[in-house]
Amino acid sequence: MSRRHVGVQSSCPERRGHGGRRFFAGAAVTALLAGLPVLGVPAPEARADATLEAQAASAQAAESGERVEVVGQRTEYSTTYANPDGLTFKLVQSAVPVRARLGDGSWAVPDATLVRRADGSIGPKAAVLGIALSDGGGGADLMTLADNGTSLSLGWPGTLPKPVLDGASALYVDVLPGVDLRMTATAEGVRQVLVVKNGTAAANPALKKLDFSLKTKGLTVRDEGGNLSAVDANGNTVFRAPSAQMWDSAGDAATPSSGTSPASTSRASFSLASANDMSTSDEDESGEQSADPTEGPGDGDVSVRLPVSAGTEAVTVVPDAGLLTGADTVYPLYIDPDVSWGESERTLLSSDGDTFYNFSGGDDGKGVGYCDTYVTGGYAYYCGSGYRNRMYFEFSPSQLAGKQVLDVTFRITERFSMSCVPSWVDLVRTGNISASTKWPGPTANWDLMVDRYVSAGRGSACDPSQPDKAIEFNDSSTEPNENLTSTVKKFAAGDISRLTLMLKAHDESDPNGWKRFDDDATLDVDFVGIPAKPTAIGLVTGDGTQCETDQSDPLIVSSPNPRLTATVQTAKGGEKDALLRAAFDLDKYTASNNSWSQAVDEMERAHQRPRR
């Protein structure tokens, strides 16, 4: 009678000896791997906990039919979900913080509202870094930003009055005669603006050069052509300070030309009349929406950029003398040096020369497209003086390392549209941006990712109503030139160091294409972990593992159901982001299989063993 045998042929790291015996590989083993995200921590017990969490989230998603968050993967800027298919996961990477970690380790929605603390400092309720502002007194501790053991502090050259708190802002009145200092916190940093109230205040010699004292811990401040960066010991940029801005209030006195419907002239918050009633505001049906002039220059304001320089002990800003005390300057005048923190960068560029680095969307968003007078139905619809805006977002690749990208959607909320008639908006990959980027921004090698024909944010001014809406840019199967997913695949693979995406009106000469978008841009990425070739593949025999890769020198066992093992691993860069599983495909052969019979005969002849 013939004896049944099962052999294994696999990819083992090295060939092991077996007492001089020769073996035949009668079964082929293939490892099939699928990726599950786990916490990026090295401790085995932490990995085990993360494994259980990912598996539980995946099982729950498959059972419920709804995605389930893998809570252990939370960061300030990203959220990971298990998808309902029970196999894949979704990373939602945001351009702005979506949560902040509190002192007790819990998470909270970012909240820049300033409060007085027990230690005597002032800071936001929930931010992604430590922010402390002075509660008055000596000016040396005007502002401190801290992150992971590093810190940067700026001081005012003089004493500070006790500030008046209003939401996210702290107003220090008359730090110089006729000059207020307004500090406004965000979830990522602090914006400081000097408000020069009149020409008499502007003539103060103390405004000719502003020296803010500088102290750092674990950071080196670099002067990069008028922009500053604070870099840690590993060369990572922790804080950024773009070139300062200075602007007057000339735009506040501007009025639309005769025959137009008025609108707020501040670029920060346009309040445009509805298409159905050109005489009223679409915001409150009664008038224009007020804007905070300290947020940045508005339409018609005279503005200039001011270089920022740094020494070992001070940061210096030199205001523009011509604008500071010019005969045509309209007061109040604003001087704005800005310091922020962030994993990525974003900016809004205007053709009139203004830039809004790491801008905030606020309640109404920021404009994209051509802001001019729009005429429809015999009415003139005033937007602005005829400038163009483009919006840029940069995304970090760190969360995508070691992942196989399956599908990508860019999502952003549209807060307003010039009219109820849709227009095309382009999402374009461009060159990288920085704090020094100015109009027209990176212009070489534009690559259109996706375009959308949309109108949203006008509410009941349209019929049917057009409320605020999240606009999704996802590749269309009918448009082969759309390549957002393939671009992000290259990004995840490391072929692209930084991914910068621009929102622009397709037709930048059509005022109907003017829209306002929030700053809440996200990349939604469906993925699985990328497997690499497993190691230690083999057959479990006794107290060890045996393996052969050469059919002429096989491993053979008598069990029809052998125990197989392998150590799975991810591709480089994904070690902390994937849990892998191996599945084995086992082909069994019996004596009725001619090739198996011939192989057994050859094996037995080679070993000179009689056949029983």
Secondary structure, 3 states (H helix, E strand, C coil): CCCCCEEEECCCCCCCCCCCCCCCCCCECCEEEEEECCCCCCCHHHHHHHHHHHHHHHHHHHHHCCCEECHHHCCCCEEEEECCCCCCEEEEEECCCCCEECCCCCEECCEEEEEECCCCCEEEEECCCEEEECCCEEHHHCEEEEECCEEEEEECCCEECCCEEECCEEEEEEEECCEEEEEEECCCEEEEEEEECCHHHHCCHHHCCEEEEEEEECCEEEECCCCEEEECCCCCEEEEECCEEEECCHHHHCCCCCCEECCCCCCCCCCCECCCCCCCECCCCCCCCCCCHHHCCCCCCCEEEECEEECCCEEEECCCHHHHCCCCCCCCEEEECEEEECCCCEEEEECCCCEEECCCCCCCCEEEEEECCEEECCEEECCCCCEEEEEEEEECCHHHCCEEEEEEEEEEEEEEECCCCCEEEEEEEECCCCCCCCCCCCCCCCEEEEEEEECCCCECCCCCCECCEEEEEECCCCCCCCCHHHHHHHHHCCCCCCEEEEEEECCCCCHHHCEEECCCCEEEEEEEECECCCEEEEEEECCEEECCCCCCCCEEECCCCCCEEEECCECCCCCCCCEEEEEECCCCCCCCCHHHHHHHHHHHHHHCCCCC
